[in-house]
Amino acid sequence: MQKFVNVSSKIMQKNFCITLVISLGAVLIRIQLLVTFLLGLAIGCNEKSTSQAEVYDSAIDALALGTQDGTTGDAVRLLESAGVDAFPALLARLDDDSDACDRFMHAVGSFGDGPHEPYHPSIGRACFDLIQGQAEGVWPKGFRQYHVLNNSNIREWIGQRKGKTLHEMRVECANYSLNSAKQKHEQDPTEWTKTCVEFLTENLAKVQNAN
């Protein structure tokens, strides 16, 4: 009887060991599959990020002088719809001095005597305009002195607000511009400075209600 019990005990121990090994094997397989999945996901995200960067850079190339209007229009719409996601690509091209298409023109020619080449905005200027247009809006010329962004501060300003939404940037810019106009009006209370305050007050309200 004792011998039978010993044999049964050994069989049970053996079965338990086999079951344990199978269970551990299944767990290890699941862990391996999970690690493989996560690695694949990370690689996929990186490839997607790289692909998006390439798309934005190609869109910026399409802003060049000589590109068909339809293609340029599509590129502008793509970059604008991307919002802050396209900002790194646009910032990277701010120093690109190759000619951009006429839709980004701010002047009709060069000043000075004698013959001169017609003025063409640069790709860098076009990239600046696209960022500023997204963050601040496009204003009539008389109010542009109250814009927050300029060639000197745009990289630092955008960099310091990494992680903020486009709406948050817009509200911050609109508030800053309005406060600047109010200070100017307090120092120089004219009809024009009053008009600027009114315009920027309306601008802030539009920005706040746009979300």
C-alpha positions as CSV (number, residue, x, y, z in Angstrom):
1,M,0.0,0.0,0.0
2,Q,2.8,2.4,1.0
3,K,4.6,1.5,-2.3
4,F,1.4,2.4,-4.3
5,V,1.2,5.7,-2.4
6,N,4.8,6.5,-3.2
7,V,4.3,5.7,-6.9
8,S,1.2,7.9,-7.0
9,S,3.0,10.7,-5.3
10,K,5.8,10.6,-7.8
11,I,3.4,10.5,-10.7
12,M,1.6,13.6,-9.3
13,Q,4.9,15.4,-8.8
14,K,5.9,14.6,-12.3
15,N,2.6,15.8,-13.7
16,F,2.8,18.9,-11.7
17,C,6.3,19.6,-13.0
18,I,5.2,19.0,-16.6
19,T,2.2,21.3,-16.0
20,L,4.4,24.0,-14.5
21,V,6.9,23.8,-17.4
22,I,4.1,24.1,-19.9
23,S,2.6,27.1,-18.0
24,L,5.9,28.8,-17.8
25,G,6.5,28.2,-21.5
26,A,3.2,29.7,-22.3
27,V,3.9,32.7,-20.2
28,L,7.3,33.2,-21.8
29,I,5.8,32.9,-25.3
30,R,3.2,35.6,-24.4
31,I,6.0,37.8,-23.0
32,Q,8.0,37.3,-26.2
33,L,5.0,38.1,-28.4
34,L,4.3,41.3,-26.3
35,V,7.9,42.4,-26.6
36,T,7.8,41.8,-30.3
37,F,4.5,43.7,-30.6
38,L,5.8,46.7,-28.6
39,L,9.1,46.8,-30.6
40,G,7.1,46.7,-33.9
41,L,4.8,49.4,-32.6
42,A,7.8,51.6,-31.7
43,I,9.4,51.0,-35.1
44,G,6.2,51.7,-36.8
45,C,5.7,55.0,-34.9
46,N,9.2,56.1,-35.8
47,E,8.7,55.2,-39.4
48,K,5.4,57.1,-39.4
49,S,7.1,60.1,-37.8
50,T,9.9,60.1,-40.4
51,S,7.3,59.7,-43.2
52,Q,5.3,62.7,-41.9
53,A,8.5,64.8,-41.7
54,E,9.3,63.9,-45.3
55,V,5.8,64.8,-46.4
56,Y,6.0,68.2,-44.8
57,D,9.4,68.9,-46.3
58,S,8.1,67.9,-49.7
59,A,5.2,70.3,-49.2
60,I,7.6,73.1,-48.4
61,D,9.5,72.3,-51.6
62,A,6.2,72.8,-53.4
63,L,6.1,76.5,-52.3
64,A,8.9,77.3,-54.7
65,L,8.6,79.8,-57.5
66,G,7.5,78.0,-60.7
67,T,5.4,75.4,-59.0
68,Q,1.9,75.1,-60.4
69,D,-0.7,77.1,-58.4
70,G,-2.8,74.1,-57.7
71,T,0.2,72.1,-56.3
72,T,1.2,75.1,-54.2
73,G,-2.3,75.5,-52.9
74,D,-2.5,71.8,-51.9
75,A,0.9,72.2,-50.1
76,V,-0.3,75.2,-48.1
77,R,-3.5,73.5,-47.1
78,L,-1.6,70.4,-46.0
79,L,0.9,72.4,-43.9
80,E,-1.9,74.5,-42.3
81,S,-4.1,71.5,-41.5
82,A,-1.1,69.8,-39.8
83,G,-0.9,72.7,-37.3
84,V,1.9,72.4,-34.8
85,D,3.0,69.0,-36.2
86,A,4.4,70.9,-39.2
87,F,6.2,73.5,-37.2
88,P,9.5,71.7,-36.8
89,A,9.7,71.2,-40.6
90,L,8.8,74.9,-41.2
91,L,11.3,76.1,-38.6
92,A,14.0,74.0,-40.2
93,R,13.6,75.9,-43.5
94,L,13.5,79.5,-42.2
95,D,17.0,80.2,-43.6
96,D,16.1,78.8,-47.0
97,D,16.7,81.8,-49.4
98,S,15.5,80.1,-52.6
99,D,12.6,81.9,-54.3
100,A,9.0,81.1,-53.2
101,C,5.9,81.6,-55.3
102,D,4.2,85.0,-55.6
103,R,1.4,84.3,-53.1
104,F,3.8,85.0,-50.3
105,M,4.9,88.4,-51.7
106,H,5.0,91.4,-49.4
107,A,6.5,93.9,-51.8
108,V,6.4,94.6,-55.5
109,G,10.1,95.4,-56.1
110,S,13.4,96.7,-54.7
111,F,14.1,100.3,-53.8
112,G,17.0,102.2,-55.4
113,D,18.1,103.6,-58.7
114,G,18.8,101.6,-61.8
115,P,17.5,98.3,-63.0
116,H,16.8,95.6,-60.5
117,E,15.3,92.1,-60.3
118,P,11.6,91.8,-59.3
119,Y,11.2,91.0,-55.6
120,H,10.4,87.4,-54.7
121,P,9.8,86.1,-51.2
122,S,12.1,83.3,-50.0
123,I,11.0,79.8,-49.0
124,G,12.2,80.8,-45.5
125,R,9.8,83.8,-45.5
126,A,7.0,81.6,-46.7
127,C,7.6,79.2,-43.8
128,F,7.6,82.1,-41.3
129,D,4.3,83.4,-42.7
130,L,2.7,79.9,-42.4
131,I,3.7,79.6,-38.8
132,Q,2.7,83.2,-38.0
133,G,-0.6,82.8,-39.8
134,Q,-1.3,79.7,-37.7
135,A,-0.3,81.2,-34.4
136,E,-1.5,84.8,-34.8
137,G,-3.6,85.1,-37.9
138,V,-3.3,87.3,-40.9
139,W,-3.9,90.9,-40.1
140,P,-4.3,94.1,-42.1
141,K,-0.9,95.8,-42.5
142,G,-1.6,98.6,-40.0
143,F,-1.9,96.3,-37.1
144,R,1.1,94.1,-37.7
145,Q,3.3,96.1,-35.4
146,Y,1.6,94.2,-32.6
147,H,2.5,90.8,-33.9
148,V,4.3,88.7,-31.3
149,L,6.5,86.6,-33.7
150,N,9.4,88.0,-35.7
151,N,12.5,86.6,-37.4
152,S,14.5,87.0,-34.2
153,N,12.3,85.2,-31.7
154,I,10.2,82.7,-33.6
155,R,12.5,79.7,-33.0
156,E,12.9,80.3,-29.3
157,W,9.2,81.2,-28.8
158,I,7.9,78.1,-30.5
159,G,10.5,75.9,-28.8
160,Q,9.5,77.2,-25.3
161,R,5.9,76.2,-26.0
162,K,6.6,72.6,-27.1
163,G,3.6,70.5,-26.1
164,K,1.1,73.3,-26.2
165,T,-1.8,73.2,-28.6
166,L,-2.2,75.6,-31.4
167,H,-5.3,77.1,-29.7
168,E,-3.3,77.7,-26.6
169,M,-0.6,79.5,-28.6
170,R,-3.2,81.6,-30.4
171,V,-4.8,82.7,-27.1
172,E,-1.4,83.6,-25.7
173,C,-0.4,85.6,-28.7
174,A,-3.8,87.4,-28.9
175,N,-3.6,88.4,-25.2
176,Y,0.0,89.7,-25.6
177,S,-0.9,91.7,-28.7
178,L,-3.9,93.3,-27.0
179,N,-2.0,94.2,-23.9
180,S,0.8,95.8,-26.0
181,A,-1.9,97.8,-27.8
182,K,-3.5,98.9,-24.6
183,Q,-0.1,100.1,-23.2
184,K,0.6,102.0,-26.4
185,H,-2.9,103.6,-26.2
186,E,-2.2,104.7,-22.6
187,Q,1.0,106.3,-23.6
188,D,-0.3,107.8,-26.8
189,P,-4.1,108.1,-26.7
190,T,-5.0,108.7,-30.3
191,E,-7.8,107.6,-32.5
192,W,-5.5,105.1,-34.2
193,T,-4.2,103.5,-31.0
194,K,-7.9,103.3,-29.9
195,T,-8.7,101.5,-33.2
196,C,-5.8,99.1,-32.6
197,V,-7.2,98.2,-29.2
198,E,-10.6,97.6,-30.6
199,F,-9.3,95.5,-33.4
200,L,-7.2,93.3,-31.1
201,T,-10.0,93.0,-28.5
202,E,-12.2,91.6,-31.3
203,N,-9.3,89.4,-32.4
204,L,-8.9,87.9,-28.9
205,A,-12.6,87.2,-28.6
206,K,-12.6,85.4,-32.0
207,V,-9.6,83.3,-31.0
208,Q,-11.1,82.3,-27.6
209,N,-14.3,81.3,-29.2
210,A,-12.7,79.4,-32.1
211,N,-11.9,76.2,-30.0
